[in-house]
């Protein structure tokens, strides 16, 4: 950096020197603050407060959606479970229907080969049983 003709530092050099002094003083002050046990406790309290405020915000959003009669996260999860149960039941019914069709084919196949009447309770396509 340039100095003035009389050997004294220029304004830029003085500003830079002052900035470095302020920066080192600030760093020392922060180190002293962080070094104390109360800083850790303050940091823990702050983290707890942030977590609590986040939960309050989420609960508030759910309540707002519920009051507006819009499906919230819990409602959608409950509906998804009900839908999965219904799909499982329909799958079981489909398997039973396929098993009954196989039994009906076997019964009709043995009746046509043996000339016997179909087993009681089975209805033909024309409605006669």
N, CA, C and O atoms as CSV, one atom per row, in Angstrom:
chain,resi,resn,atom,element,x,y,z
A,1,UNK,N,N,0.835,-1.163,0.000
A,1,UNK,CA,C,0.000,0.000,0.000
A,1,UNK,C,C,0.887,1.235,0.000
A,1,UNK,O,O,2.002,1.252,0.522
A,2,UNK,N,N,0.341,2.232,-0.597
A,2,UNK,CA,C,1.144,3.457,-0.719
A,2,UNK,C,C,0.995,4.316,0.516
A,2,UNK,O,O,-0.067,4.380,1.136
A,3,UNK,N,N,2.075,4.966,0.850
A,3,UNK,CA,C,2.002,5.902,1.959
A,3,UNK,C,C,2.178,7.310,1.406
A,3,UNK,O,O,2.677,7.515,0.300
A,4,UNK,N,N,1.761,8.243,2.193
A,4,UNK,CA,C,1.878,9.631,1.739
A,4,UNK,C,C,3.345,10.034,1.699
A,4,UNK,O,O,4.203,9.315,2.211
A,5,UNK,N,N,3.628,11.148,1.110
A,5,UNK,CA,C,5.006,11.585,0.938
A,5,UNK,C,C,5.722,11.841,2.244
A,5,UNK,O,O,6.951,11.771,2.254
A,6,UNK,N,N,5.064,12.129,3.332
A,6,UNK,CA,C,5.734,12.455,4.593
A,6,UNK,C,C,5.965,11.224,5.470
A,6,UNK,O,O,6.412,11.367,6.608
A,7,UNK,N,N,5.669,10.007,4.968
A,7,UNK,CA,C,5.947,8.794,5.721
A,7,UNK,C,C,4.769,8.304,6.560
A,7,UNK,O,O,4.858,7.232,7.158
A,8,UNK,N,N,3.698,9.037,6.623
A,8,UNK,CA,C,2.533,8.565,7.382
A,8,UNK,C,C,1.670,7.690,6.474
A,8,UNK,O,O,1.638,7.895,5.260
A,9,UNK,N,N,0.965,6.708,7.064
A,9,UNK,CA,C,0.163,5.796,6.236
A,9,UNK,C,C,-0.997,6.536,5.570
A,9,UNK,O,O,-1.497,7.541,6.077
A,10,UNK,N,N,-1.405,6.004,4.420
A,10,UNK,CA,C,-2.516,6.609,3.688
A,10,UNK,C,C,-3.838,6.245,4.369
A,10,UNK,O,O,-3.876,5.430,5.291
A,11,UNK,N,N,-4.899,6.858,3.901
A,11,UNK,CA,C,-6.226,6.602,4.475
A,11,UNK,C,C,-6.634,5.142,4.267
A,11,UNK,O,O,-7.257,4.541,5.143
A,12,UNK,N,N,-6.290,4.577,3.126
A,12,UNK,CA,C,-6.632,3.182,2.848
A,12,UNK,C,C,-5.888,2.249,3.793
A,12,UNK,O,O,-6.453,1.271,4.282
A,13,UNK,N,N,-4.612,2.556,4.050
A,13,UNK,CA,C,-3.841,1.732,4.977
A,13,UNK,C,C,-4.389,1.847,6.391
A,13,UNK,O,O,-4.463,0.853,7.113
A,14,UNK,N,N,-4.764,3.023,6.779
A,14,UNK,CA,C,-5.346,3.196,8.125
A,14,UNK,C,C,-6.669,2.457,8.244
A,14,UNK,O,O,-6.942,1.833,9.270
A,15,UNK,N,N,-7.499,2.523,7.194
A,15,UNK,CA,C,-8.783,1.812,7.217
A,15,UNK,C,C,-8.560,0.310,7.294
A,15,UNK,O,O,-9.253,-0.388,8.035
A,16,UNK,N,N,-7.599,-0.185,6.534
A,16,UNK,CA,C,-7.303,-1.619,6.543
A,16,UNK,C,C,-6.789,-2.054,7.917
A,16,UNK,O,O,-7.182,-3.100,8.433
A,17,UNK,N,N,-5.910,-1.242,8.500
A,17,UNK,CA,C,-5.381,-1.553,9.826
A,17,UNK,C,C,-6.496,-1.542,10.867
A,17,UNK,O,O,-6.559,-2.417,11.732
A,18,UNK,N,N,-7.360,-0.560,10.778
A,18,UNK,CA,C,-8.486,-0.469,11.718
A,18,UNK,C,C,-9.424,-1.666,11.560
A,18,UNK,O,O,-9.924,-2.211,12.544
A,19,UNK,N,N,-9.654,-2.064,10.315
A,19,UNK,CA,C,-10.506,-3.225,10.044
A,19,UNK,C,C,-9.904,-4.483,10.670
A,19,UNK,O,O,-10.629,-5.269,11.280
A,20,UNK,N,N,-8.608,-4.684,10.531
A,20,UNK,CA,C,-7.954,-5.857,11.106
A,20,UNK,C,C,-8.039,-5.846,12.627
A,20,UNK,O,O,-8.248,-6.893,13.239
A,21,UNK,N,N,-7.881,-4.681,13.245
A,21,UNK,CA,C,-7.998,-4.579,14.707
A,21,UNK,C,C,-9.412,-4.929,15.166
A,21,UNK,O,O,-9.593,-5.653,16.145
A,22,UNK,N,N,-10.412,-4.411,14.455
A,22,UNK,CA,C,-11.812,-4.701,14.813
A,22,UNK,C,C,-12.101,-6.185,14.618
A,22,UNK,O,O,-12.777,-6.802,15.441
A,23,UNK,N,N,-11.598,-6.752,13.542
A,23,UNK,CA,C,-11.832,-8.170,13.278
A,23,UNK,C,C,-11.208,-9.040,14.364
A,23,UNK,O,O,-11.846,-9.984,14.829
A,24,UNK,N,N,-9.986,-8.748,14.774
A,24,UNK,CA,C,-9.345,-9.560,15.816
A,24,UNK,C,C,-10.042,-9.366,17.159
A,24,UNK,O,O,-10.168,-10.324,17.922
A,25,UNK,N,N,-10.495,-8.159,17.466
A,25,UNK,CA,C,-11.210,-7.923,18.726
A,25,UNK,C,C,-12.539,-8.669,18.735
A,25,UNK,O,O,-12.929,-9.245,19.751
A,26,UNK,N,N,-13.227,-8.656,17.601
A,26,UNK,CA,C,-14.500,-9.385,17.493
A,26,UNK,C,C,-14.263,-10.880,17.634
A,26,UNK,O,O,-15.032,-11.564,18.311
A,27,UNK,N,N,-13.217,-11.398,17.010
A,27,UNK,CA,C,-12.913,-12.827,17.104
A,27,UNK,C,C,-12.622,-13.218,18.545
A,27,UNK,O,O,-13.088,-14.258,19.010
A,28,UNK,N,N,-11.855,-12.394,19.260
A,28,UNK,CA,C,-11.568,-12.686,20.664
A,28,UNK,C,C,-12.844,-12.671,21.497
A,28,UNK,O,O,-13.027,-13.521,22.369
A,29,UNK,N,N,-13.726,-11.711,21.236
A,29,UNK,CA,C,-14.980,-11.624,21.991
A,29,UNK,C,C,-15.843,-12.856,21.743
A,29,UNK,O,O,-16.423,-13.404,22.680
A,30,UNK,N,N,-15.933,-13.297,20.484
A,30,UNK,CA,C,-16.722,-14.495,20.181
A,30,UNK,C,C,-16.102,-15.736,20.805
A,30,UNK,O,O,-16.827,-16.598,21.301
A,31,UNK,N,N,-14.783,-15.847,20.793
A,31,UNK,CA,C,-14.121,-16.991,21.421
A,31,UNK,C,C,-14.397,-17.030,22.914
A,31,UNK,O,O,-14.615,-18.103,23.477
A,32,UNK,N,N,-14.389,-15.869,23.562
A,32,UNK,CA,C,-14.695,-15.834,24.992
A,32,UNK,C,C,-16.148,-16.212,25.253
A,32,UNK,O,O,-16.440,-16.891,26.238
A,33,UNK,N,N,-17.049,-15.789,24.398
A,33,UNK,CA,C,-18.466,-16.117,24.588
A,33,UNK,C,C,-18.715,-17.607,24.392
A,33,UNK,O,O,-19.464,-18.222,25.151
A,34,UNK,N,N,-18.087,-18.182,23.376
A,34,UNK,CA,C,-18.292,-19.599,23.063
A,34,UNK,C,C,-17.609,-20.481,24.087
A,34,UNK,O,O,-18.052,-21.607,24.313
A,35,UNK,N,N,-16.561,-20.013,24.704
A,35,UNK,CA,C,-15.790,-20.790,25.659
A,35,UNK,C,C,-16.557,-21.057,26.948
A,35,UNK,O,O,-16.222,-21.995,27.670
A,36,UNK,N,N,-17.551,-20.278,27.248
A,36,UNK,CA,C,-18.281,-20.430,28.516
A,36,UNK,C,C,-19.316,-21.546,28.414
A,36,UNK,O,O,-19.871,-21.771,27.339
A,37,UNK,N,N,-19.590,-22.259,29.531
A,37,UNK,CA,C,-20.585,-23.345,29.504
A,37,UNK,C,C,-21.996,-22.838,29.227
A,37,UNK,O,O,-22.833,-23.578,28.709
A,38,UNK,N,N,-22.258,-21.602,29.562
A,38,UNK,CA,C,-23.603,-21.080,29.335
A,38,UNK,C,C,-23.928,-20.996,27.849
A,38,UNK,O,O,-25.099,-21.028,27.470
A,39,UNK,N,N,-22.900,-20.887,26.999
A,39,UNK,CA,C,-23.143,-20.834,25.557
A,39,UNK,C,C,-23.726,-22.162,25.069
A,39,UNK,O,O,-24.651,-22.169,24.257
A,40,UNK,N,N,-23.195,-23.271,25.553
A,40,UNK,CA,C,-23.725,-24.582,25.174
A,40,UNK,C,C,-25.164,-24.754,25.611
A,40,UNK,O,O,-25.989,-25.302,24.880
A,41,UNK,N,N,-25.458,-24.278,26.818
A,41,UNK,CA,C,-26.829,-24.369,27.308
A,41,UNK,C,C,-27.754,-23.490,26.466
A,41,UNK,O,O,-28.870,-23.895,26.138
A,42,UNK,N,N,-27.303,-22.318,26.125
A,42,UNK,CA,C,-28.090,-21.420,25.289
A,42,UNK,C,C,-28.328,-22.024,23.909
A,42,UNK,O,O,-29.418,-21.904,23.350
A,43,UNK,N,N,-27.313,-22.667,23.372
A,43,UNK,CA,C,-27.451,-23.317,22.074
A,43,UNK,C,C,-28.449,-24.475,22.143
A,43,UNK,O,O,-29.249,-24.656,21.225
A,44,UNK,N,N,-28.406,-25.253,23.216
A,44,UNK,CA,C,-29.352,-26.362,23.383
A,44,UNK,C,C,-30.780,-25.842,23.511
A,44,UNK,O,O,-31.699,-26.395,22.907
A,45,UNK,N,N,-30.967,-24.792,24.284
A,45,UNK,CA,C,-32.311,-24.207,24.421
A,45,UNK,C,C,-32.821,-23.691,23.083
A,45,UNK,O,O,-33.996,-23.842,22.747
A,46,UNK,N,N,-31.927,-23.086,22.338
A,46,UNK,CA,C,-32.331,-22.577,21.019
A,46,UNK,C,C,-32.774,-23.713,20.112
A,46,UNK,O,O,-33.774,-23.587,19.405
A,47,UNK,N,N,-32.042,-24.823,20.123
A,47,UNK,CA,C,-32.406,-25.973,19.298
A,47,UNK,C,C,-33.756,-26.539,19.731
A,47,UNK,O,O,-34.578,-26.897,18.887
A,48,UNK,N,N,-33.987,-26.622,21.036
A,48,UNK,CA,C,-35.279,-27.109,21.539
A,48,UNK,C,C,-36.413,-26.197,21.090
A,48,UNK,O,O,-37.480,-26.663,20.689
A,49,UNK,N,N,-36.169,-24.896,21.163
A,49,UNK,CA,C,-37.207,-23.946,20.757
A,49,UNK,C,C,-37.509,-24.045,19.265
A,49,UNK,O,O,-38.668,-23.957,18.859
A,50,UNK,N,N,-36.488,-24.224,18.462
A,50,UNK,CA,C,-36.705,-24.373,17.020
A,50,UNK,C,C,-37.519,-25.629,16.734
A,50,UNK,O,O,-38.441,-25.598,15.918
A,51,UNK,N,N,-37.185,-26.739,17.402
A,51,UNK,CA,C,-37.935,-27.985,17.206
A,51,UNK,C,C,-39.389,-27.811,17.645
A,51,UNK,O,O,-40.304,-28.271,16.963
A,52,UNK,N,N,-39.602,-27.148,18.781
A,52,UNK,CA,C,-40.965,-26.936,19.268
A,52,UNK,C,C,-41.758,-26.048,18.315
A,52,UNK,O,O,-42.925,-26.321,18.033
A,53,UNK,N,N,-41.134,-25.003,17.825
A,53,UNK,CA,C,-41.831,-24.116,16.890
A,53,UNK,C,C,-42.153,-24.830,15.575
A,53,UNK,O,O,-43.193,-24.574,14.969
A,54,UNK,N,N,-41.275,-25.709,15.141
A,54,UNK,CA,C,-41.537,-26.482,13.928
A,54,UNK,C,C,-42.740,-27.388,14.126
A,54,UNK,O,O,-43.600,-27.490,13.251
A,55,UNK,N,N,-42.798,-28.047,15.278
A,55,UNK,CA,C,-43.940,-28.931,15.556
A,55,UNK,C,C,-45.232,-28.137,15.664
A,55,UNK,O,O,-46.267,-28.560,15.148
A,56,UNK,N,N,-45.180,-27.001,16.324
A,56,UNK,CA,C,-46.369,-26.160,16.443
A,56,UNK,C,C,-46.841,-25.724,15.061
A,56,UNK,O,O,-48.040,-25.712,14.784
A,57,UNK,N,N,-45.899,-25.367,14.199
A,57,UNK,CA,C,-46.257,-24.958,12.843
A,57,UNK,C,C,-46.921,-26.079,12.059
A,57,UNK,O,O,-47.902,-25.849,11.352
A,58,UNK,N,N,-46.389,-27.291,12.180
A,58,UNK,CA,C,-46.980,-28.434,11.476
A,58,UNK,C,C,-48.375,-28.737,12.006
A,58,UNK,O,O,-49.292,-29.003,11.230
A,59,UNK,N,N,-48.539,-28.696,13.334
A,59,UNK,CA,C,-49.863,-28.920,13.921
A,59,UNK,C,C,-50.848,-27.844,13.482
A,59,UNK,O,O,-52.008,-28.136,13.194
A,60,UNK,N,N,-50.389,-26.621,13.433
A,60,UNK,CA,C,-51.242,-25.525,12.991
A,60,UNK,C,C,-51.675,-25.722,11.542
A,60,UNK,O,O,-52.829,-25.472,11.196
A,61,UNK,N,N,-50.756,-26.167,10.704
A,61,UNK,CA,C,-51.102,-26.426,9.301
A,61,UNK,C,C,-52.135,-27.539,9.199
A,61,UNK,O,O,-53.081,-27.430,8.420
A,62,UNK,N,N,-51.970,-28.616,9.979
A,62,UNK,CA,C,-52.945,-29.709,9.965
A,62,UNK,C,C,-54.311,-29.232,10.437
A,62,UNK,O,O,-55.328,-29.574,9.834
A,63,UNK,N,N,-54.346,-28.445,11.511
A,63,UNK,CA,C,-55.621,-27.927,12.003
A,63,UNK,C,C,-56.285,-27.010,10.982
A,63,UNK,O,O,-57.504,-27.044,10.811
A,64,UNK,N,N,-55.500,-26.208,10.318
A,64,UNK,CA,C,-56.051,-25.313,9.303
A,64,UNK,C,C,-56.677,-26.114,8.166
A,64,UNK,O,O,-57.779,-25.807,7.710
A,65,UNK,N,N,-55.966,-27.139,7.716
A,65,UNK,CA,C,-56.515,-27.974,6.651
A,65,UNK,C,C,-57.774,-28.692,7.109
A,65,UNK,O,O,-58.735,-28.813,6.349
A,66,UNK,N,N,-57.771,-29.171,8.350
A,66,UNK,CA,C,-58.946,-29.871,8.866
A,66,UNK,C,C,-60.143,-28.927,8.951
A,66,UNK,O,O,-61.261,-29.309,8.603
A,67,UNK,N,N,-59.914,-27.697,9.410
A,67,UNK,CA,C,-61.004,-26.737,9.524
A,67,UNK,C,C,-61.505,-26.268,8.161
A,67,UNK,O,O,-62.666,-25.882,8.027
A,68,UNK,N,N,-60.648,-26.298,7.162
A,68,UNK,CA,C,-61.056,-25.932,5.815
A,68,UNK,C,C,-61.675,-27.114,5.073
A,68,UNK,O,O,-62.082,-26.987,3.918
A,69,UNK,N,N,-61.742,-28.242,5.733
A,69,UNK,CA,C,-62.287,-29.479,5.169
A,69,UNK,C,C,-61.467,-29.973,3.976
A,69,UNK,O,O,-62.003,-30.571,3.043
A,70,UNK,N,N,-60.177,-29.717,4.022
A,70,UNK,CA,C,-59.258,-30.221,3.007
A,70,UNK,C,C,-58.516,-31.394,3.630
A,70,UNK,O,O,-58.136,-31.353,4.800
A,71,UNK,N,N,-58.317,-32.426,2.845
A,71,UNK,CA,C,-57.656,-33.617,3.370
A,71,UNK,C,C,-56.223,-33.287,3.775
A,71,UNK,O,O,-55.450,-32.726,2.999
A,72,UNK,N,N,-55.895,-33.650,5.006
A,72,UNK,CA,C,-54.544,-33.438,5.513
A,72,UNK,C,C,-53.719,-34.700,5.374
A,72,UNK,O,O,-54.168,-35.692,4.798
A,73,UNK,N,N,-52.510,-34.655,5.905
A,73,UNK,CA,C,-51.588,-35.784,5.807
A,73,UNK,C,C,-52.161,-37.035,6.492
A,73,UNK,O,O,-52.089,-38.134,5.943
A,74,UNK,N,N,-52.726,-36.861,7.686
A,74,UNK,CA,C,-53.273,-38.014,8.421
A,74,UNK,C,C,-54.482,-38.601,7.684
A,74,UNK,O,O,-54.661,-39.818,7.653
A,75,UNK,N,N,-55.302,-37.740,7.096
A,75,UNK,CA,C,-56.468,-38.223,6.353
A,75,UNK,C,C,-56.040,-39.044,5.141
A,75,UNK,O,O,-56.611,-40.099,4.866
A,76,UNK,N,N,-55.057,-38.566,4.436
A,76,UNK,CA,C,-54.592,-39.271,3.239
A,76,UNK,C,C,-53.961,-40.603,3.614
A,76,UNK,O,O,-54.133,-41.591,2.900
A,77,UNK,N,N,-53.232,-40.641,4.725
A,77,UNK,CA,C,-52.637,-41.893,5.181
A,77,UNK,C,C,-53.720,-42.900,5.556
A,77,UNK,O,O,-53.622,-44.078,5.209
A,78,UNK,N,N,-54.749,-42.441,6.261
A,78,UNK,CA,C,-55.854,-43.329,6.641
A,78,UNK,C,C,-56.582,-43.859,5.410
A,78,UNK,O,O,-56.912,-45.043,5.347
A,79,UNK,N,N,-56.834,-42.990,4.431
A,79,UNK,CA,C,-57.494,-43.429,3.199
A,79,UNK,C,C,-56.641,-44.430,2.423
A,79,UNK,O,O,-57.169,-45.367,1.824
A,80,UNK,N,N,-55.333,-44.233,2.433
A,80,UNK,CA,C,-54.445,-45.171,1.739
A,80,UNK,C,C,-54.512,-46.553,2.389
A,80,UNK,O,O,-54.509,-47.568,1.692
A,81,UNK,N,N,-54.571,-46.592,3.717
A,81,UNK,CA,C,-54.685,-47.891,4.409
A,81,UNK,C,C,-56.001,-48.576,4.057
A,81,UNK,O,O,-56.029,-49.778,3.792
A,82,UNK,N,N,-57.089,-47.811,4.056
A,82,UNK,CA,C,-58.390,-48.385,3.708
A,82,UNK,C,C,-58.392,-48.903,2.278
A,82,UNK,O,O,-58.930,-49.975,2.003
A,83,UNK,N,N,-57.791,-48.146,1.372
A,83,UNK,CA,C,-57.722,-48.571,-0.020
A,83,UNK,C,C,-56.907,-49.854,-0.159
A,83,UNK,O,O,-57.280,-50.743,-0.923
A,84,UNK,N,N,-55.802,-49.958,0.570
A,84,UNK,CA,C,-54.989,-51.178,0.525
A,84,UNK,C,C,-55.765,-52.376,1.052
A,84,UNK,O,O,-55.683,-53.469,0.492
A,85,UNK,N,N,-56.525,-52.169,2.140
A,85,UNK,CA,C,-57.342,-53.276,2.669
A,85,UNK,C,C,-58.398,-53.707,1.657
A,85,UNK,O,O,-58.629,-54.901,1.470
A,86,UNK,N,N,-59.036,-52.744,1.005
A,86,UNK,CA,C,-60.059,-53.068,0.000
A,86,UNK,C,C,-59.450,-53.814,-1.177
A,86,UNK,O,O,-60.036,-54.770,-1.685
A,87,UNK,N,N,-58.273,-53.376,-1.607
A,87,UNK,CA,C,-57.606,-54.068,-2.711
A,87,UNK,C,C,-57.252,-55.495,-2.322
A,87,UNK,O,O,-57.383,-56.404,-3.142
A,88,UNK,N,N,-56.810,-55.709,-1.098
A,88,UNK,CA,C,-56.490,-57.066,-0.638
A,88,UNK,C,C,-57.738,-57.941,-0.625
A,88,UNK,O,O,-57.692,-59.102,-1.033
A,89,UNK,N,N,-58.850,-57.388,-0.157
A,89,UNK,CA,C,-60.100,-58.155,-0.134
A,89,UNK,C,C,-60.553,-58.499,-1.548
A,89,UNK,O,O,-60.982,-59.624,-1.804
A,90,UNK,N,N,-60.463,-57.540,-2.467
A,90,UNK,CA,C,-60.846,-57.812,-3.849
A,90,UNK,C,C,-59.950,-58.871,-4.480
A,90,UNK,O,O,-60.413,-59.699,-5.265
A,91,UNK,N,N,-58.677,-58.842,-4.138
A,91,UNK,CA,C,-57.756,-59.857,-4.650
A,91,UNK,C,C,-58.153,-61.245,-4.151
A,91,UNK,O,O,-58.119,-62.212,-4.911
A,92,UNK,N,N,-58.528,-61.345,-2.875
A,92,UNK,CA,C,-58.967,-62.640,-2.332
A,92,UNK,C,C,-60.254,-63.114,-3.005
A,92,UNK,O,O,-60.405,-64.300,-3.297
A,93,UNK,N,N,-61.191,-62.176,-3.253
A,93,UNK,CA,C,-62.443,-62.537,-3.930
A,93,UNK,C,C,-62.138,-63.020,-5.343
A,93,UNK,O,O,-62.717,-64.008,-5.793
A,94,UNK,N,N,-61.242,-62.343,-6.045
A,94,UNK,CA,C,-60.872,-62.751,-7.396
A,94,UNK,C,C,-60.269,-64.154,-7.397
A,94,UNK,O,O,-60.579,-64.960,-8.274
A,95,UNK,N,N,-59.423,-64.445,-6.434
A,95,UNK,CA,C,-58.834,-65.779,-6.351
A,95,UNK,C,C,-59.908,-66.839,-6.117
A,95,UNK,O,O,-59.855,-67.921,-6.699
A,96,UNK,N,N,-60.873,-66.527,-5.269
A,96,UNK,CA,C,-61.971,-67.474,-5.013
A,96,UNK,C,C,-62.811,-67.684,-6.262
A,96,UNK,O,O,-63.200,-68.811,-6.567
A,97,UNK,N,N,-63.096,-66.593,-6.998
A,97,UNK,CA,C,-63.883,-66.716,-8.222
A,97,UNK,C,C,-63.136,-67.569,-9.240
A,97,UNK,O,O,-63.743,-68.411,-9.903
A,98,UNK,N,N,-61.839,-67.364,-9.373
A,98,UNK,CA,C,-61.062,-68.176,-10.309
A,98,UNK,C,C,-61.052,-69.642,-9.889
A,98,UNK,O,O,-61.127,-70.531,-10.737
A,99,UNK,N,N,-60.962,-69.897,-8.597
A,99,UNK,CA,C,-60.995,-71.283,-8.117
A,99,UNK,C,C,-62.352,-71.915,-8.410
A,99,UNK,O,O,-62.421,-73.076,-8.815
A,100,UNK,N,N,-63.428,-71.160,-8.209
A,100,UNK,CA,C,-64.765,-71.697,-8.501
A,100,UNK,C,C,-64.943,-71.941,-9.998
A,100,UNK,O,O,-65.580,-72.920,-10.389
A,101,UNK,N,N,-64.389,-71.063,-10.845
A,101,UNK,CA,C,-64.464,-71.288,-12.292
A,101,UNK,C,C,-63.740,-72.572,-12.675
A,101,UNK,O,O,-64.221,-73.346,-13.502
A,102,UNK,N,N,-62.574,-72.791,-12.063
A,102,UNK,CA,C,-61.834,-74.022,-12.351
A,102,UNK,C,C,-62.644,-75.242,-11.939
A,102,UNK,O,O,-62.693,-76.236,-12.664
A,103,UNK,N,N,-63.283,-75.165,-10.767
A,103,UNK,CA,C,-64.118,-76.289,-10.311
A,103,UNK,C,C,-65.282,-76.510,-11.270
A,103,UNK,O,O,-65.632,-77.650,-11.577
A,104,UNK,N,N,-65.880,-75.417,-11.742
A,104,UNK,CA,C,-67.010,-75.530,-12.668
A,104,UNK,C,C,-66.558,-76.141,-13.982
A,104,UNK,O,O,-67.271,-76.974,-14.542
A,105,UNK,N,N,-65.395,-75.755,-14.491
A,105,UNK,CA,C,-64.877,-76.346,-15.727
A,105,UNK,C,C,-64.618,-77.841,-15.546
A,105,UNK,O,O,-64.928,-78.649,-16.423
A,106,UNK,N,N,-64.048,-78.193,-14.405
A,106,UNK,CA,C,-63.776,-79.604,-14.146
A,106,UNK,C,C,-65.084,-80.383,-14.054
A,106,UNK,O,O,-65.191,-81.493,-14.576
A,107,UNK,N,N,-66.077,-79.795,-13.388
A,107,UNK,CA,C,-67.364,-80.484,-13.238
A,107,UNK,C,C,-68.049,-80.644,-14.597
A,107,UNK,O,O,-68.610,-81.702,-14.883
A,108,UNK,N,N,-68.010,-79.610,-15.433
A,108,UNK,CA,C,-68.624,-79.701,-16.758
A,108,UNK,C,C,-67.854,-80.667,-17.641
A,108,UNK,O,O,-68.449,-81.395,-18.435
A,109,UNK,N,N,-66.518,-80.678,-17.504
A,109,UNK,CA,C,-65.714,-81.602,-18.297
A,109,UNK,C,C,-65.999,-83.047,-17.924
A,109,UNK,O,O,-66.101,-83.897,-18.809
A,110,UNK,N,N,-66.129,-83.345,-16.653
A,110,UNK,CA,C,-66.415,-84.719,-16.238
A,110,UNK,C,C,-67.856,-85.086,-16.576
A,110,UNK,O,O,-68.133,-86.251,-16.858
A,111,UNK,N,N,-68.780,-84.129,-16.557
A,111,UNK,CA,C,-70.176,-84.410,-16.893
A,111,UNK,C,C,-70.306,-84.693,-18.379
A,111,UNK,O,O,-71.076,-85.569,-18.774
A,112,UNK,N,N,-69.560,-83.962,-19.219
A,112,UNK,CA,C,-69.673,-84.190,-20.662
A,112,UNK,C,C,-68.997,-85.501,-21.055
A,112,UNK,O,O,-69.423,-86.148,-22.012
A,113,UNK,N,N,-67.972,-85.894,-20.347
A,113,UNK,CA,C,-67.301,-87.156,-20.653
A,113,UNK,C,C,-68.107,-88.343,-20.134
A,113,UNK,O,O,-68.222,-89.372,-20.800
A,114,UNK,N,N,-68.646,-88.188,-18.967
A,114,UNK,CA,C,-69.340,-89.302,-18.343
A,114,UNK,C,C,-70.818,-89.330,-18.660
A,114,UNK,O,O,-71.478,-90.332,-18.384
A,115,UNK,N,N,-71.355,-88.285,-19.219
A,115,UNK,CA,C,-72.775,-88.257,-19.531
A,115,UNK,C,C,-73.637,-88.004,-18.324
A,115,UNK,O,O,-74.862,-88.055,-18.433
A,116,UNK,N,N,-73.055,-87.736,-17.186
A,116,UNK,CA,C,-73.824,-87.484,-15.987
A,116,UNK,C,C,-74.337,-86.050,-15.999
A,116,UNK,O,O,-73.834,-85.201,-16.735
A,117,UNK,N,N,-75.326,-85.800,-15.187
A,117,UNK,CA,C,-75.847,-84.442,-15.017
A,117,UNK,C,C,-74.845,-83.658,-14.183
A,117,UNK,O,O,-74.083,-84.246,-13.415
A,118,UNK,N,N,-74.838,-82.359,-14.325
A,118,UNK,CA,C,-73.919,-81.551,-13.514
A,118,UNK,C,C,-74.245,-81.677,-12.041
A,118,UNK,O,O,-75.371,-82.027,-11.688
A,119,UNK,N,N,-73.319,-81.409,-11.205
A,119,UNK,CA,C,-73.569,-81.527,-9.773
A,119,UNK,C,C,-74.694,-80.600,-9.354
A,119,UNK,O,O,-74.887,-79.551,-9.968
A,120,UNK,N,N,-75.445,-80.967,-8.314
A,120,UNK,CA,C,-76.566,-80.133,-7.883
A,120,UNK,C,C,-76.071,-78.758,-7.453
A,120,UNK,O,O,-74.990,-78.606,-6.886
A,121,UNK,N,N,-76.893,-77.776,-7.742
A,121,UNK,CA,C,-76.552,-76.413,-7.343
A,121,UNK,C,C,-75.867,-75.622,-8.420
A,121,UNK,O,O,-75.786,-74.398,-8.320
A,122,UNK,N,N,-75.359,-76.291,-9.472
A,122,UNK,CA,C,-74.725,-75.573,-10.553
A,122,UNK,C,C,-75.777,-75.185,-11.590
A,122,UNK,O,O,-76.627,-76.002,-11.942
A,123,UNK,N,N,-75.729,-73.981,-12.067
A,123,UNK,CA,C,-76.712,-73.461,-13.017
A,123,UNK,C,C,-76.062,-73.371,-14.379
A,123,UNK,O,O,-74.938,-72.886,-14.508
A,124,UNK,N,N,-76.771,-73.840,-15.403
A,124,UNK,CA,C,-76.255,-73.735,-16.767
A,124,UNK,C,C,-76.416,-72.316,-17.269
A,124,UNK,O,O,-77.080,-71.488,-16.646
A,125,UNK,N,N,-75.803,-72.054,-18.397
A,125,UNK,CA,C,-75.867,-70.714,-18.986
A,125,UNK,C,C,-77.297,-70.371,-19.392
A,125,UNK,O,O,-77.642,-69.190,-19.426
A,126,UNK,N,N,-78.149,-71.362,-19.703
A,126,UNK,CA,C,-79.513,-71.056,-20.110
A,126,UNK,C,C,-80.445,-70.853,-18.916
A,126,UNK,O,O,-81.632,-70.585,-19.108
A,127,UNK,N,N,-79.935,-70.974,-17.685
A,127,UNK,CA,C,-80.708,-70.675,-16.486
A,127,UNK,C,C,-81.335,-71.891,-15.870
A,127,UNK,O,O,-81.925,-71.787,-14.795
A,128,UNK,N,N,-81.237,-73.039,-16.497
A,128,UNK,CA,C,-81.820,-74.247,-15.917
A,128,UNK,C,C,-80.764,-74.950,-15.085
A,128,UNK,O,O,-79.583,-74.955,-15.433
A,129,UNK,N,N,-81.204,-75.548,-13.973
A,129,UNK,CA,C,-80.214,-76.176,-13.123
A,129,UNK,C,C,-80.478,-77.575,-12.817
A,129,UNK,O,O,-79.701,-78.208,-12.102
